[in-house]
Amino acid sequence: MIVRTLHECEQNARKVTSPDGKWQSVRMLLKEDGMGYSFHITTIFAEQECQFHYQNHVESVYCIAGEGEIESREDGRVYAIKPGTLYNLDQHDRHTLRAFTELTLACVFNPPVTGQEVHNAEGAYELVE
């Protein structure tokens, strides 16, 4: 059984802040934990816009707090994000995430991340073994 608290994970290398300061992610469950997915609590800071394209992962995201929107760069559709919203990037979707207020998101990645990944120029995580 694996039991961790968010507070505990915020105190070590599982807490990662983007180089541009737009977001912070606390990786509560990583590849090394052997669950087949990783679990993160991610904060997108207020009034930020982020471009992502997870070419090597699928991701499910549940909004815990805050308001924003996600825009598909595939077809231009825009979806509101607020507490209770779940969006799933099941097609390796290129997307833009906008935080109107600070967004708190619970995220699941498959395959799991190791915790050492950084976004490349496309906004994707490379696969790290």
DSSP file (Angstrom, degrees, kcal/mol; ACC not computed):
  #  RESIDUE AA STRUCTURE BP1 BP2  ACC     N-H-->O    O-->H-N    N-H-->O    O-->H-N    TCO  KAPPA ALPHA  PHI   PSI    X-CA   Y-CA   Z-CA
    1    1 A M              0   0    0      0, 0.0     2,-0.5     0, 0.0     0, 0.0   0.000 360.0 360.0 360.0 137.0    0.0    0.0    0.0
    2    2 A I        +     0   0    0      2,-0.0     2,-0.4    31,-0.0    31,-0.0  -0.952 360.0 176.5-111.4 123.3    1.3    3.5   -0.9
    3    3 A V        +     0   0    0     -2,-0.5     2,-0.3     2,-0.0     0, 0.0  -0.989   9.0 156.1-130.0 124.1    0.1    6.3    1.3
    4    4 A R        -     0   0    0     -2,-0.4     2,-0.3     4,-0.0     3,-0.1  -0.972  29.8-136.2-140.4 154.9    1.3    9.9    0.9
    5    5 A T     >  -     0   0    0     -2,-0.3     4,-2.1     1,-0.1     5,-0.2  -0.821  22.2-124.4-107.7 155.3    0.0   13.3    1.7
    6    6 A L  H  > S+     0   0    0     -2,-0.3     4,-1.9     1,-0.2     5,-0.2   0.920 114.0  54.6 -59.2 -43.9    0.1   16.4   -0.6
    7    7 A H  H  > S+     0   0    0      1,-0.2     4,-0.6     2,-0.2    -1,-0.2   0.917 107.2  50.0 -57.4 -45.3    1.9   18.3    2.1
    8    8 A E  H >4 S+     0   0    0      1,-0.2     3,-1.1     2,-0.2    -1,-0.2   0.917 111.5  47.9 -59.6 -45.2    4.6   15.6    2.3
    9    9 A C  H >< S+     0   0    0     -4,-2.1     3,-1.1     1,-0.3     5,-0.3   0.777 103.7  61.5 -70.0 -26.7    5.1   15.6   -1.5
   10   10 A E  H 3< S+     0   0    0     -4,-1.9    -1,-0.3     1,-0.2    -2,-0.2   0.658  97.1  62.0 -71.1 -14.6    5.3   19.4   -1.6
   11   11 A Q  T << S+     0   0    0     -3,-1.1    -1,-0.2    -4,-0.6     2,-0.2   0.379 106.7  38.0 -94.6   3.8    8.4   19.2    0.7
   12   12 A N  S X  S-     0   0    0     -3,-1.1     3,-1.9    -4,-0.1    -3,-0.0  -0.639 107.7 -62.8-139.6-164.4   10.6   17.2   -1.7
   13   13 A A  T 3  S+     0   0    0      1,-0.3    -3,-0.1    -2,-0.2    14,-0.1   0.534 112.6  80.8 -68.1  -5.8   11.6   16.7   -5.4
   14   14 A R  T 3  S+     0   0    0     -5,-0.3    13,-3.0    12,-0.1     2,-0.6   0.650  77.0  82.6 -73.3 -13.6    8.1   15.7   -6.3
   15   15 A K  E <   +A   26   0A   0     -3,-1.9     2,-0.4    -6,-0.3    11,-0.2  -0.838  64.5 179.5 -93.5 119.9    7.1   19.3   -6.4
   16   16 A V  E     -A   25   0A   0      9,-3.2     9,-3.4    -2,-0.6     2,-0.4  -0.975  15.0-161.2-126.4 133.1    8.1   20.8   -9.8
   17   17 A T  E     -A   24   0A   0     -2,-0.4     7,-0.2     7,-0.2    -2,-0.0  -0.933  30.3-110.2-111.8 137.7    7.6   24.4  -11.0
   18   18 A S    >   -     0   0    0      5,-2.5     3,-1.7    -2,-0.4   100,-0.0  -0.297  25.1-118.7 -63.3 148.7    7.8   25.2  -14.7
   19   19 A P  T 3  S+     0   0    0      0, 0.0    -1,-0.1     0, 0.0    -2,-0.0   0.805 116.3  50.4 -58.4 -29.5   10.8   27.2  -15.9
   20   20 A D  T 3  S-     0   0    0      3,-0.0    -2,-0.1     1,-0.0    -3,-0.0   0.466 110.8-122.5 -89.7  -0.7    8.5   30.0  -17.0
   21   21 A G  S <  S+     0   0    0     -3,-1.7    24,-0.1     2,-0.2     3,-0.1   0.646  77.3 120.4  74.1  15.7    6.6   30.1  -13.7
   22   22 A K  S    S+     0   0    0      1,-0.1    23,-2.3    22,-0.1     2,-0.3   0.753  75.5  11.4 -83.6 -24.8    3.2   29.4  -15.2
   23   23 A W  E     - B   0  44A   0     21,-0.2    -5,-2.5     2,-0.0     2,-0.3  -0.953  54.7-151.5-149.6 165.0    2.4   26.2  -13.3
   24   24 A Q  E     -AB  17  43A   0     19,-2.3    19,-3.3    -2,-0.3     2,-0.4  -0.995  13.6-163.9-139.7 138.6    3.5   23.9  -10.5
   25   25 A S  E     -AB  16  42A   0     -9,-3.4    -9,-3.2    -2,-0.3     2,-0.7  -0.988  10.6-158.3-130.3 131.7    3.0   20.2  -10.3
   26   26 A V  E     -AB  15  41A   0     15,-2.6    15,-2.2    -2,-0.4     2,-1.2  -0.935  15.7-151.5-107.9 111.5    3.2   17.9   -7.2
   27   27 A R  E     + B   0  40A   0    -13,-3.0    13,-0.2    -2,-0.7     3,-0.1  -0.687  22.2 171.5 -88.9  94.8    3.8   14.4   -8.5
   28   28 A M  E    S+     0   0A   0     11,-1.3     2,-0.4    -2,-1.2    -1,-0.2   0.764  70.6  30.1 -78.2 -25.7    2.2   12.2   -5.8
   29   29 A L  E    S+ B   0  39A   0     10,-1.8    10,-1.4    -3,-0.1    84,-0.2  -0.995  74.5 178.4-137.1 128.3    2.5    9.0   -7.8
   30   30 A L    >   -     0   0    0     -2,-0.4     3,-2.0     8,-0.2     5,-0.5  -0.708  46.7 -91.3-125.0 173.5    5.3    8.3  -10.3
   31   31 A K  G >  S+     0   0    0     82,-2.7     3,-2.5     1,-0.3     5,-0.2   0.878 120.4  64.2 -51.7 -42.8    6.5    5.5  -12.6
   32   32 A E  G 3  S+     0   0    0      1,-0.3    -1,-0.3    81,-0.2    82,-0.1   0.696  90.3  67.8 -59.3 -18.4    8.8    4.1   -9.8
   33   33 A D  G <  S-     0   0    0     -3,-2.0    -1,-0.3     4,-0.1    -2,-0.2   0.615 101.6-134.2 -79.3 -12.1    5.7    3.4   -7.7
   34   34 A G    <   +     0   0    0     -3,-2.5    -3,-0.1    -4,-0.3    -2,-0.1   0.715  66.4 124.5  74.1  22.6    4.6    0.7  -10.2
   35   35 A M  S    S-     0   0    0     -5,-0.5     3,-0.1     2,-0.3    -4,-0.1   0.604  76.7-117.7 -91.2 -11.9    1.0    1.6  -10.6
   36   36 A G  S    S+     0   0    0     -5,-0.2     2,-0.3     1,-0.2    -5,-0.1   0.452  90.0  50.4  89.4  -0.4    1.0    2.0  -14.4
   37   37 A Y  S    S-     0   0    0     -7,-0.2    -2,-0.3    74,-0.2     2,-0.3  -0.958  76.1-125.8-154.7 164.7    0.0    5.6  -14.3
   38   38 A S  E     - C   0 109A   0     71,-2.2    71,-2.1    -2,-0.3     2,-0.4  -0.899  15.7-150.8-117.8 154.9    1.2    8.8  -12.5
   39   39 A F  E     +BC  29 108A   0    -10,-1.4   -10,-1.8    -2,-0.3   -11,-1.3  -0.989  17.6 177.2-129.4 129.4   -1.0   11.1  -10.4
   40   40 A H  E     -BC  27 107A   0     67,-2.8    67,-3.0    -2,-0.4     2,-0.6  -0.948  28.8-145.5-132.1 147.3   -0.3   14.8  -10.0
   41   41 A I  E     -BC  26 106A   0    -15,-2.2   -15,-2.6    -2,-0.3     2,-0.4  -0.976  34.4-170.6-107.0 114.6   -1.9   17.8   -8.3
   42   42 A T  E     -BC  25 105A   0     63,-3.1    63,-3.2    -2,-0.6     2,-0.5  -0.878  15.9-158.4-114.4 137.5   -1.2   20.7  -10.7
   43   43 A T  E     -BC  24 104A   0    -19,-3.3   -19,-2.3    -2,-0.4     2,-0.6  -0.968   0.9-163.4-112.9 124.2   -1.7   24.4  -10.1
   44   44 A I  E     -BC  23 103A   0     59,-2.0    59,-2.6    -2,-0.5   -21,-0.2  -0.949  30.3-124.7-101.7 120.7   -1.9   26.7  -13.2
   45   45 A F    >   -     0   0    0    -23,-2.3     3,-1.0    -2,-0.6    54,-0.2  -0.291  36.3 -80.4 -71.2 152.5   -1.4   30.2  -11.8
   46   46 A A  T 3  S+     0   0    0      1,-0.2    54,-0.2    52,-0.1    55,-0.2  -0.111 110.7  11.9 -54.5 141.2   -4.0   32.9  -12.5
   47   47 A E  T 3  S+     0   0    0     52,-1.7     2,-0.3     1,-0.2    -1,-0.2   0.759  95.2 135.2  64.1  29.9   -4.0   34.7  -15.9
   48   48 A Q  E <   -F   99   0B   0     -3,-1.0    51,-2.7    51,-0.6     2,-0.4  -0.803  41.2-156.9-107.5 151.3   -1.6   32.2  -17.4
   49   49 A E  E     -F   98   0B   0     -2,-0.3     2,-0.4    49,-0.2    49,-0.2  -0.998  12.9-171.7-126.5 128.6   -1.8   30.5  -20.9
   50   50 A C  E     -F   97   0B   0     47,-2.8    47,-2.9    -2,-0.4     2,-0.5  -0.966  14.4-148.8-126.5 137.1    0.0   27.2  -21.5
   51   51 A Q  E     +F   96   0B   0     -2,-0.4     2,-0.3    45,-0.2    45,-0.2  -0.915  26.2 173.1-104.5 123.9    0.5   25.3  -24.7
   52   52 A F  E     +F   95   0B   0     43,-2.8    43,-2.8    -2,-0.5    72,-0.2  -0.935  21.5 172.7-131.0 154.2    0.6   21.5  -24.4
   53   53 A H  E     -F   94   0B   0     70,-1.7     2,-1.6    -2,-0.3    41,-0.2  -0.575  15.1-162.3-158.3  88.4    0.8   18.5  -26.7
   54   54 A Y        +     0   0    0     39,-0.5     3,-0.4     1,-0.2    70,-0.1  -0.573  18.3 168.7 -79.9  89.4    1.4   15.3  -24.9
   55   55 A Q  S    S+     0   0    0     -2,-1.6    -1,-0.2     1,-0.2    71,-0.1   0.734  77.6  37.5 -73.1 -24.2    2.5   13.2  -27.9
   56   56 A N  S    S+     0   0    0     69,-0.4     2,-0.3    -3,-0.1    -1,-0.2   0.388 116.7  47.8-110.6   1.0    3.7   10.3  -25.7
   57   57 A H        -     0   0    0     -3,-0.4     2,-0.3    70,-0.0    35,-0.1  -0.959  62.8-140.1-139.2 153.6    1.0   10.3  -23.0
   58   58 A V  E     -D  110   0A   0     52,-2.9    52,-2.2    -2,-0.3     2,-0.4  -0.869  28.4-163.2-105.7 153.7   -2.7   10.4  -22.5
   59   59 A E  E     -DE 109  89A   0     30,-0.8    30,-3.3    -2,-0.3     2,-0.4  -0.998  18.4-159.9-142.8 139.4   -4.0   12.5  -19.7
   60   60 A S  E     -DE 108  88A   0     48,-2.0    48,-2.5    -2,-0.4     2,-0.4  -0.970  17.3-167.5-114.3 136.5   -7.2   12.9  -17.6
   61   61 A V  E     -DE 107  87A   0     26,-3.0    26,-2.7    -2,-0.4     2,-0.5  -0.989   7.9-168.8-131.6 126.8   -7.7   16.1  -15.7
   62   62 A Y  E     -DE 106  86A   0     44,-2.7    44,-2.9    -2,-0.4     2,-0.6  -0.965  21.8-132.2-115.8 126.6  -10.2   16.9  -13.1
   63   63 A C  E     +D  105   0A   0     22,-2.9    21,-2.5    -2,-0.5    42,-0.2  -0.675  27.1 172.8 -82.3 120.6  -10.7   20.5  -11.9
   64   64 A I  E     -     0   0A   0     40,-3.0     2,-0.3    -2,-0.6    41,-0.2   0.831  67.8  -4.4 -90.2 -41.5  -10.8   20.8   -8.1
   65   65 A A  E    S+D  104   0A   0     39,-1.6    39,-2.8    17,-0.1    -1,-0.3  -0.992  97.4  36.6-153.9 153.8  -10.8   24.6   -7.9
   66   66 A G        -     0   0    0     -2,-0.3     2,-0.4    37,-0.2    37,-0.2  -0.260  66.1 -93.9  98.0 177.6  -10.6   27.7  -10.1
   67   67 A E        +     0   0    0     15,-0.2    34,-2.1    -2,-0.1    33,-1.9  -0.990  52.4 115.4-137.7 145.4  -11.9   28.7  -13.5
   68   68 A G  E     -HG  81  99B   0     13,-2.3    13,-2.8    -2,-0.4     2,-0.3  -0.882  44.2-106.9-172.3-156.8  -10.4   28.7  -17.0
   69   69 A E  E     -HG  80  98B   0     29,-2.3    29,-3.1    11,-0.3     2,-0.4  -0.989   8.6-141.7-154.1 157.4  -10.8   27.1  -20.4
   70   70 A I  E     -HG  79  97B   0      9,-2.4     9,-2.7    -2,-0.3     2,-0.5  -0.989  15.9-161.1-121.9 133.5   -9.2   24.6  -22.7
   71   71 A E  E     -HG  78  96B   0     25,-2.8    25,-2.4    -2,-0.4     2,-0.5  -0.960  16.1-133.6-116.1 127.8   -9.0   25.2  -26.4
   72   72 A S  E  >  - G   0  95B   0      5,-2.9     4,-1.9    -2,-0.5    23,-0.2  -0.674   8.3-161.5 -75.4 123.5   -8.4   22.3  -28.9
   73   73 A R  T  4 S+     0   0    0     21,-2.8    22,-0.2    -2,-0.5    -1,-0.1   0.427  88.3  66.1 -84.4   2.3   -5.7   23.4  -31.3
   74   74 A E  T  4 S-     0   0    0     20,-0.5    -1,-0.2     3,-0.1    21,-0.1   0.877 127.0  -0.5 -83.0 -44.7   -7.0   20.6  -33.6
   75   75 A D  T  4 S-     0   0    0      2,-0.1    -2,-0.2    -3,-0.0    -1,-0.0   0.391  93.3-114.6-130.4   1.4  -10.5   22.1  -34.2
   76   76 A G     <  +     0   0    0     -4,-1.9    -3,-0.1     1,-0.3     2,-0.1   0.444  60.8 150.6  80.3  -0.6  -10.6   25.4  -32.3
   77   77 A R        -     0   0    0     -6,-0.1    -5,-2.9    -5,-0.0     2,-0.4  -0.405  32.2-151.9 -68.4 142.4  -13.3   24.3  -29.9
   78   78 A V  E     -H   71   0B   0     -7,-0.2     2,-0.4    -2,-0.1    -7,-0.2  -0.949   9.4-167.8-119.0 134.9  -13.2   26.0  -26.5
   79   79 A Y  E     -H   70   0B   0     -9,-2.7    -9,-2.4    -2,-0.4     2,-0.1  -0.977  21.8-121.8-125.1 134.8  -14.5   24.3  -23.3
   80   80 A A  E     -H   69   0B   0     -2,-0.4     2,-0.5   -11,-0.2   -11,-0.3  -0.460  22.0-153.3 -70.8 144.0  -15.1   26.0  -19.9
   81   81 A I  E     +H   68   0B   0    -13,-2.8   -13,-2.3    -2,-0.1     3,-0.0  -0.989  30.3 141.4-120.9 127.7  -13.2   24.6  -16.9
   82   82 A K    >   -     0   0    0     -2,-0.5     3,-2.3   -15,-0.2   -19,-0.3  -0.924  62.2 -52.1-151.0 170.4  -14.6   25.0  -13.4
   83   83 A P  T 3  S+     0   0    0      0, 0.0   -19,-0.2     0, 0.0     3,-0.1  -0.231 126.9  27.9 -52.6 131.8  -14.8   22.7  -10.3
   84   84 A G  T 3  S+     0   0    0    -21,-2.5     2,-0.3     1,-0.3   -20,-0.1   0.290  89.3 128.8  98.2  -8.3  -16.3   19.4  -11.3
   85   85 A T    <   -     0   0    0     -3,-2.3   -22,-2.9   -22,-0.2     2,-0.5  -0.651  37.4-168.2 -83.2 134.0  -15.1   19.5  -14.9
   86   86 A L  E     -E   62   0A   0     -2,-0.3     2,-0.4   -24,-0.2   -24,-0.2  -0.989   5.1-177.3-117.9 126.8  -13.2   16.5  -16.3
   87   87 A Y  E     -E   61   0A   0    -26,-2.7   -26,-3.0    -2,-0.5     2,-0.5  -0.971   9.0-157.0-123.7 147.8  -11.3   16.6  -19.6
   88   88 A N  E     -E   60   0A   0     -2,-0.4     2,-1.4   -28,-0.2   -28,-0.2  -0.977  12.0-155.5-128.1 123.3   -9.5   13.8  -21.2
   89   89 A L  E >   +E   59   0A   0    -30,-3.3   -30,-0.8    -2,-0.5     3,-0.7  -0.622  36.9 151.1 -96.1  74.0   -6.7   14.1  -23.8
   90   90 A D  T 3   +     0   0    0     -2,-1.4    -1,-0.2     1,-0.2   -30,-0.1   0.533  66.9  49.5 -87.1  -8.0   -7.3   10.7  -25.3
   91   91 A Q  T 3  S-     0   0    0     -3,-0.2    -1,-0.2     3,-0.0     3,-0.1   0.032 117.4-101.4-118.2  24.3   -6.0   11.6  -28.8
   92   92 A H    <   -     0   0    0     -3,-0.7    -2,-0.1     1,-0.2   -34,-0.1   0.901  59.2-160.3  55.3  41.1   -2.7   13.3  -27.8
   93   93 A D        -     0   0    0      1,-0.1   -39,-0.5   -40,-0.1     2,-0.4  -0.248  18.4-130.9 -61.6 131.0   -4.6   16.5  -28.4
   94   94 A R  E     +F   53   0B   0    -41,-0.2   -21,-2.8    -3,-0.1   -20,-0.5  -0.719  46.2 167.0 -74.9 129.0   -2.7   19.7  -29.0
   95   95 A H  E     -FG  52  72B   0    -43,-2.8   -43,-2.8    -2,-0.4     2,-0.5  -0.977  39.4-137.7-149.8 158.2   -4.3   22.2  -26.6
   96   96 A T  E     -FG  51  71B   0    -25,-2.4   -25,-2.8    -2,-0.3     2,-0.5  -0.981  19.5-158.7-116.6 127.6   -4.1   25.6  -25.0
   97   97 A L  E     -FG  50  70B   0    -47,-2.9   -47,-2.8    -2,-0.5     2,-0.5  -0.931   7.7-169.2-109.2 125.7   -5.0   25.8  -21.3
   98   98 A R  E     -FG  49  69B   0    -29,-3.1   -29,-2.3    -2,-0.5     2,-0.6  -0.962   8.5-156.2-118.6 129.3   -6.0   29.3  -19.9
   99   99 A A  E     +FG  48  68B   0    -51,-2.7   -52,-1.7    -2,-0.5   -51,-0.6  -0.912  13.6 178.0-104.3 115.2   -6.4   30.0  -16.2
  100  100 A F  S    S+     0   0    0    -33,-1.9     2,-0.3    -2,-0.6   -32,-0.2   0.880  83.6   8.9 -78.5 -41.3   -8.7   32.9  -15.5
  101  101 A T  S    S-     0   0    0    -34,-2.1     2,-0.2   -55,-0.2   -53,-0.2  -0.754 116.1 -61.9-122.1 174.1   -8.2   32.3  -11.8
  102  102 A E        -     0   0    0     -2,-0.3     2,-0.4   -56,-0.1   -57,-0.2  -0.425  57.7-148.3 -60.3 127.1   -5.7   29.9  -10.1
  103  103 A L  E     -C   44   0A   0    -59,-2.6   -59,-2.0   -37,-0.2     2,-0.5  -0.847  10.7-162.1-100.7 132.1   -6.6   26.4  -11.3
  104  104 A T  E     -CD  43  65A   0    -39,-2.8   -40,-3.0    -2,-0.4   -39,-1.6  -0.975  20.6-178.9-112.3 121.0   -6.1   23.4   -9.1
  105  105 A L  E     -CD  42  63A   0    -63,-3.2   -63,-3.1    -2,-0.5     2,-0.6  -0.944  27.7-145.3-127.3 138.0   -6.2   20.2  -11.2
  106  106 A A  E     -CD  41  62A   0    -44,-2.9   -44,-2.7    -2,-0.4     2,-0.4  -0.920  31.3-169.4 -98.8 123.8   -5.9   16.5  -10.4
  107  107 A C  E     -CD  40  61A   0    -67,-3.0   -67,-2.8    -2,-0.6     2,-0.4  -0.924  17.9-164.9-124.5 138.6   -4.1   14.8  -13.3
  108  108 A V  E     -CD  39  60A   0    -48,-2.5   -48,-2.0    -2,-0.4     2,-0.4  -0.989  11.7-164.4-121.1 127.7   -3.5   11.2  -14.3
  109  109 A F  E     -CD  38  59A   0    -71,-2.1   -71,-2.2    -2,-0.4   -50,-0.2  -0.911   9.8-138.4-113.4 138.7   -0.8   10.4  -17.0
  110  110 A N  E    S+ D   0  58A   0    -52,-2.2   -52,-2.9    -2,-0.4   -73,-0.1  -0.977  93.6  35.1-136.6 126.0   -0.4    7.1  -18.8
  111  111 A P  S    S-     0   0    0      0, 0.0   -74,-0.2     0, 0.0   -73,-0.1   0.611 112.4-112.5 -64.9 162.3    2.2    5.9  -19.3
  112  112 A P        -     0   0    0      0, 0.0     2,-0.2     0, 0.0    -2,-0.1  -0.283  25.0-123.0 -66.8 150.1    3.4    7.2  -15.9
  113  113 A V        -     0   0    0    -84,-0.2   -82,-2.7    -4,-0.1   -81,-0.2  -0.574   5.4-139.4 -87.6 158.4    6.0   10.0  -15.8
  114  114 A T        -     0   0    0    -84,-0.2   -82,-0.2    -2,-0.2    -1,-0.1   0.667  42.1-113.3 -88.1 -19.4    9.2    9.5  -13.8
  115  115 A G  S    S+     0   0    0    -85,-0.0   -88,-0.1   -84,-0.0    -2,-0.0   0.265 102.7  85.3 101.1  -9.6    9.2   13.0  -12.4
  116  116 A Q        +     0   0    0     12,-0.1    -3,-0.0     2,-0.1     0, 0.0   0.456  61.4 116.6-101.3  -3.5   12.3   14.1  -14.3
  117  117 A E        -     0   0    0     11,-0.1     2,-0.3     8,-0.0     8,-0.1  -0.282  42.5-168.0 -68.0 149.9   10.5   15.1  -17.6
  118  118 A V        -     0   0    0      6,-0.1     8,-0.6     8,-0.0     2,-0.2  -0.964  33.2 -97.2-130.1 151.7   10.4   18.6  -18.9
  119  119 A H  B     -I  125   0C   0     -2,-0.3     6,-0.2     6,-0.1     2,-0.1  -0.453  37.3-144.6 -68.6 137.1    8.2   20.0  -21.7
  120  120 A N    >   -     0   0    0      4,-2.6     3,-1.9    -2,-0.2    -1,-0.1  -0.224  41.5 -78.7 -87.6-172.5    9.9   20.1  -25.1
  121  121 A A  T 3  S+     0   0    0      1,-0.3    -2,-0.1     2,-0.1    -1,-0.0   0.749 132.9  53.9 -62.3 -24.3    9.2   22.8  -27.7
  122  122 A E  T 3  S-     0   0    0      2,-0.1    -1,-0.3   -69,-0.1     3,-0.1   0.541 119.9-108.3 -85.1  -7.7    5.9   21.1  -28.6
  123  123 A G  S <  S+     0   0    0     -3,-1.9   -70,-1.7     1,-0.3     2,-0.3   0.689  79.5 126.4  86.3  20.3    4.7   21.1  -25.0
  124  124 A A        -     0   0    0    -72,-0.2    -4,-2.6   -70,-0.1     2,-0.5  -0.730  61.5-122.6-109.5 157.6    5.1   17.4  -24.7
  125  125 A Y  B     -I  119   0C   0     -2,-0.3   -69,-0.4    -6,-0.2     2,-0.1  -0.857  28.1-132.7 -91.5 132.7    7.0   15.2  -22.2
  126  126 A E        -     0   0    0     -8,-0.6     2,-0.5    -2,-0.5    -8,-0.0  -0.492  33.3 -97.0 -73.6 155.6    9.5   12.9  -23.8
  127  127 A L        -     0   0    0     -2,-0.1     2,-0.5   -14,-0.1    -1,-0.1  -0.659  42.7-164.3 -74.8 127.5    9.4    9.3  -22.7
  128  128 A V              0   0    0     -2,-0.5   -11,-0.1     1,-0.1   -12,-0.1  -0.965 360.0 360.0-116.4 126.1   12.0    8.8  -19.9
  129  129 A E              0   0    0     -2,-0.5    -1,-0.1   -15,-0.0    -2,-0.0   0.415 360.0 360.0 -95.1 360.0   13.0    5.3  -19.0
